[in-house]
Amino acid sequence: MLQINLIIPFQLAIDKLKDKRIGRQKYLKALSKLKPESNSIIKRWKKLGVEINSANETQGLLEQKNRLCNEKKCLFCGIGKSVLAL
């Protein structure tokens, strides 16, 4: 978890300051090799039937929740659209 939330973002920030554009893909690849996080938000995604295989996916789902769900932007989300269409 320390690697997901501290080390990789810190290294990415350093690369960004040095204007290294190649680094981003390297860190995304590293996240895809790490085990998925386990927290209350991710557990709720799993209850909805979302299959989660890596830390990269958990980071995406956390971002989705923060930017779309928390802001009630359901119409900008594939899941929200499908739920509202029922």
trRosetta pair geometry for C-beta under 8 A, 3 or more apart (Angstrom, degrees):
i j d omega theta_ij theta_ji phi_ij phi_ji
1 4 5.6 -53 -150 35 37 112
1 5 6.1 2 164 8 71 113
1 37 6.4 87 -110 -118 92 97
2 5 6.7 -73 -137 52 24 88
2 6 5.2 -33 -175 33 66 122
2 7 6.4 60 134 -16 78 104
3 6 7.2 -61 -98 55 11 78
3 7 4.7 -37 -132 42 53 126
3 8 6.0 60 164 -23 69 98
3 34 6.5 -168 95 -107 127 148
4 8 6.4 -13 -131 24 26 126
4 31 6.8 89 -122 -123 83 92
4 34 6.2 -170 -73 115 100 159
4 37 6.3 -144 94 -66 172 112
4 55 4.9 -130 -105 -167 124 137
4 58 7.9 -7 -159 78 150 121
4 59 7.0 -157 -171 -67 109 112
5 9 6.9 -17 -176 4 30 126
6 9 6.6 -77 -147 44 12 100
6 10 6.0 9 164 -18 58 117
7 10 5.8 -62 -147 36 23 111
7 11 6.4 19 159 -15 63 108
8 11 5.8 -55 -144 38 31 109
8 12 6.2 33 156 -21 64 108
8 27 5.1 129 -168 -156 102 109
8 30 6.1 -173 -111 94 123 131
8 31 6.4 100 -167 -66 169 94
9 12 5.5 -55 -145 38 32 115
9 13 6.3 36 155 -22 66 104
10 13 5.7 -53 -150 33 30 112
10 14 6.6 31 152 -19 63 103
11 14 5.7 -51 -150 34 34 112
11 15 6.5 34 152 -17 65 105
11 23 7.3 -151 139 -173 90 128
11 27 6.6 169 89 -92 111 122
12 15 5.8 -55 -150 38 32 111
12 16 6.3 34 151 -22 65 106
12 23 6.3 164 -123 133 59 119
12 24 6.7 69 -140 -102 105 61
12 27 5.0 -25 -76 -34 107 172
13 16 5.5 -53 -147 34 32 114
13 17 6.5 34 153 -19 64 103
14 17 5.7 -54 -151 34 32 112
14 18 6.4 19 154 -7 65 109
15 18 5.8 -64 -147 47 32 104
15 20 4.1 -81 -166 63 88 113
15 22 8.0 -110 -171 65 132 64
15 23 3.4 -31 -178 21 165 170
15 24 7.5 -163 104 -47 139 60
16 19 7.4 32 -178 -80 33 31
16 20 7.4 -85 -64 49 24 71
16 23 7.6 -116 -48 67 60 134
20 23 4.7 69 112 -18 110 114
21 24 6.9 -32 -177 4 51 109
22 25 6.7 -60 -177 35 53 104
22 26 6.8 49 137 -20 77 112
23 26 5.3 -63 -154 36 43 117
23 27 6.2 33 158 -17 78 105
24 27 6.1 -62 -153 37 30 105
24 28 6.4 28 154 -17 66 107
25 28 5.6 -53 -145 38 34 112
25 29 6.2 38 154 -21 66 105
26 29 5.8 -56 -153 35 28 112
26 30 6.6 30 148 -21 62 105
27 30 5.3 -47 -146 33 38 115
27 31 6.5 40 153 -19 66 101
28 31 5.7 -51 -150 35 34 112
28 32 6.5 35 151 -22 64 105
28 56 6.1 72 -167 -123 69 125
29 32 5.7 -54 -150 33 33 113
29 33 6.9 28 152 -18 63 105
30 33 6.0 -62 -157 34 33 109
30 34 6.9 33 149 -25 65 105
31 34 5.8 -55 -151 27 38 112
31 54 6.6 103 139 148 68 110
31 55 4.7 -116 -167 92 77 100
31 56 3.9 115 117 -72 106 80
31 59 6.3 -37 -171 5 145 140
32 54 4.7 24 -150 159 47 163
32 55 7.4 -126 -76 54 19 74
32 56 4.2 -10 -76 -8 66 143
32 57 7.9 78 -116 -23 70 79
33 54 7.0 34 -14 -140 11 123
34 54 6.3 96 66 -167 58 81
34 55 3.8 -4 85 0 111 132
34 56 7.7 127 46 -25 90 73
35 54 7.3 -113 -139 -132 14 46
35 55 6.5 56 79 -46 32 93
36 42 6.7 161 158 -164 112 146
36 52 4.7 92 -120 138 162 110
36 53 6.6 148 -43 107 118 10
36 54 5.8 109 -66 118 79 5
36 55 5.8 180 -108 -73 37 46
36 57 6.3 -40 -104 67 112 102
36 58 4.6 133 -156 -41 86 123
37 42 5.7 173 91 -33 86 157
37 55 6.1 79 -30 -123 82 80
37 58 4.3 169 29 145 95 161
37 59 7.9 99 -1 -55 124 64
37 62 7.9 12 55 -43 142 131
38 42 6.0 -122 -129 79 33 135
38 43 7.0 58 -166 -58 74 92
39 42 5.2 88 49 16 67 103
39 43 7.0 -126 99 -8 31 93
40 43 5.6 -54 -145 35 31 115
40 44 6.6 34 155 -21 63 102
41 44 5.8 -54 -157 31 32 111
41 45 6.8 34 147 -19 64 101
41 61 7.3 162 136 125 105 103
41 62 6.0 88 107 -107 147 79
41 65 5.8 -134 -163 29 127 172
42 45 5.5 -47 -151 32 39 114
42 46 6.5 41 150 -20 66 103
42 52 6.5 -46 -164 5 104 177
42 58 5.3 -11 -102 -135 129 106
42 61 6.6 101 -106 92 73 138
42 62 7.5 -34 -63 -63 87 92
43 46 5.6 -52 -150 35 34 113
43 47 6.6 40 149 -23 64 101
44 47 5.5 -47 -150 31 36 115
44 48 6.8 35 150 -18 63 102
45 48 5.7 -58 -159 35 35 112
45 50 4.4 -50 164 50 91 135
45 52 6.6 75 106 -48 125 129
45 61 5.2 4 -91 -174 162 146
46 49 7.7 79 -180 -53 35 10
46 50 6.2 -90 -88 61 35 78
46 52 6.4 -76 -80 9 92 117
48 79 7.9 32 162 -153 147 137
50 61 6.9 126 135 -109 156 139
52 57 5.0 -179 -146 110 77 130
52 58 5.9 68 -168 -69 132 80
52 61 7.0 -53 -103 -14 122 149
53 57 6.0 81 46 6 65 148
54 57 5.1 104 59 5 73 97
54 58 7.3 -136 104 -1 44 86
55 58 5.5 -51 -146 37 40 111
55 59 6.2 44 154 -23 68 103
56 59 5.9 -55 -152 33 28 111
56 60 6.7 28 150 -18 61 106
57 60 5.6 -54 -150 36 35 113
57 61 6.4 32 154 -17 67 106
58 61 5.7 -55 -146 39 34 110
58 62 6.2 36 154 -20 67 105
59 62 5.8 -52 -146 36 30 111
59 63 6.4 31 153 -18 63 107
60 63 5.7 -56 -148 37 30 111
60 64 6.3 36 151 -23 65 105
61 64 5.4 -47 -145 33 34 116
61 65 6.5 35 155 -18 64 102
62 65 5.9 -53 -151 35 31 110
62 66 6.3 26 153 -15 65 110
63 66 5.8 -58 -144 41 31 109
63 67 5.9 8 165 -2 69 115
64 67 6.5 -68 -136 47 21 95
64 68 5.5 -28 -177 27 63 118
64 69 6.9 60 132 -12 72 101
64 77 7.0 103 -169 -124 104 121
65 68 7.1 -68 -113 56 13 79
65 69 4.4 -30 -147 35 57 130
65 70 6.3 69 151 -25 66 93
66 69 7.5 19 -21 49 15 89
66 70 5.5 -8 -145 13 34 133
67 70 7.4 54 -6 43 9 99
67 71 6.4 -26 173 7 35 128
67 73 7.4 -44 138 41 66 136
68 71 6.2 -75 -139 48 16 99
68 73 4.6 -100 -144 68 66 101
68 74 7.3 112 168 -81 98 33
68 76 5.9 -140 -125 81 111 105
68 77 4.7 107 172 -61 150 126
68 80 6.9 -136 158 -24 121 138
69 72 7.5 23 180 -74 31 37
69 73 7.9 -74 -43 42 18 73
69 74 7.9 58 -108 -81 52 72
69 77 7.6 39 -60 -50 68 167
69 80 7.8 -172 -91 -70 68 118
73 76 4.5 -14 151 28 106 120
73 77 6.7 110 106 -20 78 102
73 80 7.5 172 108 22 48 173
74 77 5.8 -74 -153 41 38 110
74 80 3.0 -165 -162 -174 73 134
74 81 7.1 158 152 -53 79 47
74 83 7.2 -85 -163 62 124 113
74 84 6.0 113 139 -39 131 129
75 80 6.5 -92 -46 114 24 124
75 81 6.4 78 -136 -82 44 86
75 84 7.4 -28 -83 26 70 161
76 80 7.3 28 52 54 48 139
77 80 3.8 77 71 11 108 111
77 81 6.5 -173 86 -12 54 83
78 81 5.7 -53 -145 35 29 112
78 82 6.5 24 158 -16 63 106
79 82 6.0 -59 -150 37 30 107
79 83 6.4 27 154 -17 66 107
80 83 5.8 -56 -147 37 30 109
80 84 6.2 23 159 -13 66 110
81 84 6.0 -61 -145 41 27 106
81 85 6.2 29 156 -25 64 111
82 85 5.7 -54 -145 32 31 115
82 86 7.4 50 153 -41 58 89
83 86 6.2 -38 -168 -1 37 114
